[in-house]
Amino acid sequence: MRILCAVDGSEYSQWGVQALEALAGREPEEVTLLHVVDPSALQAGRGRNPTAEKRALTAMEKAGGILLREAERSARVALGQAATGPRTTFHRTLAHGPLAQTIVRQARRVKADLILIGSRGLSDIRGFLLGSISRQVASIARCSVFVVKQPIPQLRRITLAVDDSKHSRAAARFFRSHLLPDSATTTILSSAERPVTDLAVRYLSKGQVAELERPVLERAMKLVTALRGEFLKEGFAVETDVQMDHVVDTIVKQIGTTHADLLVIGSRDLTKSERLHLGSVSESLLRHAPCSVLIVRGTRG
């Protein structure tokens, strides 16, 4: 597993580095710590002063180097490798360019399987209006993205939201193979949309509605039962939950009820135009879920 962890010195990016502790049971092969300097921020004001801008850029690069060294020390502690021989290879990278695009470009360069990035979460009002860096990264990255919304030194309860698609099955395999701790309990949740509208329900009997819903529920139950068997076969604790309602509302409510530390969802690879914005269940859950979110994308097999 190759992980790229973006750091900017904020409390939120520190959560991202510290989240490596929750993944320590499956020690990554490589961790690249990335700090991005965006020179365009220096050119935003009026009355450009090239000399002052150059001095400021040099200072930003120096601060970035210090930040990366501190982040590596924290990452080694999080992975329990501070006092032992290094089992994970660490790289420090200082890059220049627009933040989200540069993070994704560097992830491709190092062939990262996962981007780890902190987020202000539900309190990010500015990000809600303008699109936070974490959501921009999630919308254009071709690999999986782990958005950390709060400190998570340990993964105890996880919600894996699935539908009857290859992307959900790939997400389950990826998470089970690379990230799931032995001590965690995973709830496999399938929330199926009702096959009839609320308006149509007014003109149908309960029996007619039930007849239409039955095959949808049966498919969902068959899916979660099959996935449950795969988790149990590998010795993981697992629960299942099948509901029929609005998908996003159901998942968000379930996370709040179970106090999940992490929501895992699969997402298909996006076309070039789609990468401009998620515009999907993934985007809605990333925005509204009260816990950290792992969007699994780009897995093979």
C-alpha positions in Angstrom: 0.0 0.0 0.0 1.4 3.4 -1.1 -0.1 6.4 0.8 0.3 10.0 0.0 -0.5 12.3 3.0 -1.0 16.0 2.3 0.1 18.3 5.1 -0.2 22.1 5.5 0.5 22.6 9.2 -3.2 23.0 10.2 -4.9 21.0 12.9 -6.9 19.3 10.2 -3.8 18.0 8.3 -2.4 16.8 11.6 -5.5 14.7 11.9 -4.5 13.1 8.6 -1.0 12.2 9.7 -2.3 10.9 13.0 -4.8 8.7 11.2 -1.9 6.6 10.2 -2.1 5.2 13.7 -5.5 3.7 12.9 -3.8 2.0 9.9 -0.8 0.8 11.8 -2.0 -2.8 11.9 -1.6 -2.9 8.1 1.7 -1.0 7.8 2.0 0.8 4.5 4.8 0.0 2.1 5.5 3.7 1.4 4.2 7.0 2.8 4.8 10.2 0.9 4.4 13.4 2.9 3.5 16.2 0.6 3.4 20.0 1.2 2.2 22.2 -1.6 3.2 25.8 -2.0 0.8 27.8 -4.3 2.8 30.8 -5.8 -0.4 32.2 -7.1 -1.5 33.2 -3.6 1.4 35.7 -3.6 0.2 37.3 -6.8 -3.4 37.9 -5.6 -2.8 41.3 -4.2 -2.5 44.6 -6.1 0.8 46.3 -6.8 2.9 43.3 -7.4 6.4 43.4 -6.0 8.6 40.7 -7.6 11.4 41.0 -5.1 9.0 40.8 -2.1 7.2 37.9 -3.7 10.5 36.0 -4.2 11.4 36.5 -0.5 8.0 35.3 0.6 8.2 32.3 -1.7 11.6 31.4 -0.2 10.2 31.7 3.3 7.2 29.5 2.4 9.5 26.8 1.0 11.7 26.9 4.1 8.6 26.6 6.3 7.3 23.8 4.2 10.6 21.9 4.6 10.4 22.2 8.4 6.7 21.2 8.3 7.5 18.0 6.3 10.3 17.0 8.7 7.9 17.4 11.7 5.2 15.5 9.8 7.6 12.6 9.2 8.4 12.4 12.9 4.7 12.4 13.7 4.0 9.7 11.0 6.7 7.5 12.4 5.2 7.8 15.9 1.7 7.1 14.5 2.9 3.9 12.8 4.8 2.8 15.9 8.1 3.0 14.1 9.7 5.8 16.0 11.8 3.5 18.2 12.1 0.5 15.8 13.7 -0.3 12.5 11.9 1.4 9.6 9.4 -0.9 8.0 7.8 1.8 6.0 9.7 3.9 3.5 9.1 7.6 4.0 9.4 10.3 1.3 9.1 14.1 1.8 8.0 16.2 -1.2 7.7 19.9 -1.6 5.7 20.8 -4.7 4.4 24.0 -6.3 1.1 24.7 -7.9 -2.7 24.8 -7.3 -3.4 22.8 -4.2 -5.9 20.1 -5.2 -4.5 19.6 -8.7 -1.0 19.3 -7.4 -1.9 16.8 -4.7 -3.6 14.6 -7.3 -0.7 15.0 -9.8 1.8 14.0 -7.1 -0.4 11.0 -6.1 -0.2 9.8 -9.7 3.6 10.4 -9.8 4.3 8.2 -6.8 1.6 5.7 -7.9 -0.3 6.1 -4.6 -3.1 3.7 -3.8 -4.6 6.2 -1.3 -4.6 9.9 -0.6 -4.9 10.8 3.0 -6.1 14.4 3.7 -7.6 16.3 6.6 -10.8 18.3 6.4 -12.6 20.8 8.5 -15.7 18.6 8.0 -19.1 20.0 8.8 -17.7 23.2 10.3 -16.1 24.1 6.9 -18.6 26.8 5.9 -16.3 28.4 3.4 -15.6 25.0 1.9 -19.3 24.3 1.7 -19.7 27.4 -0.4 -16.5 27.3 -2.5 -15.5 23.6 -2.5 -13.0 22.5 0.1 -9.5 21.2 -1.0 -10.4 17.8 0.3 -13.6 17.7 -1.8 -11.7 19.0 -4.9 -9.2 16.2 -4.4 -11.9 13.6 -4.0 -13.6 14.8 -7.2 -10.5 14.6 -9.5 -8.3 11.8 -7.9 -8.1 8.5 -9.8 -7.1 6.6 -6.7 -8.9 6.2 -3.3 -9.2 9.2 -1.0 -9.5 9.1 2.8 -10.9 12.4 4.1 -10.2 12.7 7.8 -12.8 14.9 9.6 -11.8 14.3 13.2 -9.0 12.6 15.2 -9.2 8.8 14.7 -6.4 7.1 16.6 -8.4 3.9 16.3 -11.0 2.5 13.9 -13.6 0.7 16.1 -16.8 1.0 14.1 -17.0 1.2 10.4 -20.0 1.6 8.0 -19.5 0.1 4.6 -22.3 1.5 2.4 -22.9 -0.8 -0.6 -25.2 -1.1 -3.6 -25.4 -3.9 -6.2 -22.4 -2.7 -8.3 -18.9 -3.8 -9.0 -17.6 -0.5 -7.4 -19.1 -1.5 -4.0 -17.6 -5.0 -4.2 -14.3 -3.5 -5.1 -14.5 -1.1 -2.2 -15.2 -4.0 0.2 -12.2 -6.0 -1.1 -9.9 -3.0 -1.0 -10.9 -2.0 2.5 -10.8 -5.6 3.8 -7.4 -6.3 2.2 -5.5 -3.1 3.0 -7.0 -1.1 5.8 -9.5 -2.9 8.0 -8.1 -3.5 11.6 -8.7 -6.9 13.1 -10.4 -5.3 16.2 -13.0 -3.2 14.3 -16.6 -4.1 13.7 -18.0 -3.3 10.2 -21.6 -2.7 9.5 -22.5 -3.5 5.8 -25.3 -1.2 5.0 -27.5 -1.3 1.9 -30.0 1.5 1.5 -32.2 0.9 -1.5 -34.3 3.6 -3.1 -38.0 2.9 -3.2 -39.1 1.7 -6.6 -42.2 3.9 -6.5 -42.6 7.6 -5.8 -44.4 9.0 -2.7 -47.1 10.2 -5.1 -47.7 6.7 -6.6 -47.9 5.2 -3.1 -51.1 7.3 -2.5 -52.9 5.4 -5.3 -51.6 1.9 -4.5 -52.6 -0.6 -1.8 -50.0 -1.7 0.8 -49.9 -5.1 -0.8 -49.2 -3.6 -4.2 -46.4 -1.4 -2.8 -44.9 -4.4 -0.9 -45.0 -6.5 -4.1 -43.0 -3.8 -5.9 -40.5 -3.4 -3.0 -39.9 -7.1 -2.4 -37.5 -7.9 -5.2 -35.5 -4.7 -4.4 -35.1 -5.7 -0.8 -34.3 -9.3 -1.7 -31.5 -8.2 -4.0 -30.1 -5.9 -1.3 -30.3 -8.7 1.3 -28.6 -11.1 -1.0 -25.8 -8.6 -1.6 -25.1 -7.9 2.1 -25.3 -11.6 3.0 -22.7 -12.5 0.4 -20.4 -9.7 1.5 -20.9 -10.7 5.2 -19.7 -14.2 4.3 -16.5 -12.8 2.8 -15.7 -10.7 5.9 -16.5 -13.6 8.3 -14.3 -16.0 6.2 -11.3 -13.7 6.9 -12.1 -13.5 10.6 -13.6 -9.9 10.7 -16.5 -8.9 13.0 -19.4 -7.8 10.8 -23.0 -6.8 11.1 -25.6 -6.1 8.3 -28.4 -3.6 7.8 -30.8 -3.3 4.9 -33.1 -0.4 4.6 -35.3 1.2 2.0 -35.4 5.0 1.9 -33.5 7.9 0.6 -29.9 6.7 0.3 -28.0 9.6 1.6 -30.4 10.3 4.5 -30.4 6.7 5.5 -26.6 6.4 5.5 -26.0 9.6 7.4 -28.7 8.6 10.0 -27.1 5.2 10.5 -23.7 6.6 11.0 -25.0 8.9 13.7 -26.9 6.1 15.4 -23.9 3.7 15.5 -21.3 6.4 16.1 -19.1 5.1 13.2 -15.5 6.3 13.0 -15.4 5.9 9.2 -17.8 5.6 6.3 -16.5 3.5 3.3 -18.1 3.9 -0.1 -17.2 2.8 -3.6 -17.1 5.2 -6.5 -16.6 4.5 -10.2 -13.8 6.1 -12.1 -15.0 9.5 -13.4 -14.9 10.8 -16.9 -12.9 14.0 -17.5 -16.1 16.2 -17.4 -17.4 14.4 -14.3 -14.2 15.1 -12.4 -15.1 18.8 -12.4 -17.6 17.9 -9.6 -18.7 14.7 -8.0 -22.4 15.5 -8.3 -23.3 12.1 -6.8 -24.0 10.1 -3.7 -20.3 10.2 -3.0 -20.3 14.1 -3.0 -23.3 14.3 -0.8 -22.0 11.8 1.7 -18.6 13.4 1.8 -20.3 16.7 2.6 -22.8 15.5 5.1 -21.4 12.5 6.8 -20.5 13.3 10.5 -17.5 11.0 10.4 -14.4 10.5 8.2 -15.0 9.2 4.7 -13.1 6.7 2.5 -14.0 6.9 -1.2 -12.6 3.8 -2.9 -11.8 4.3 -6.5 -9.3 3.0 -9.1 -8.9 -0.5 -7.6 -8.0 -3.4 -9.8 -9.7 -6.8 -9.7 
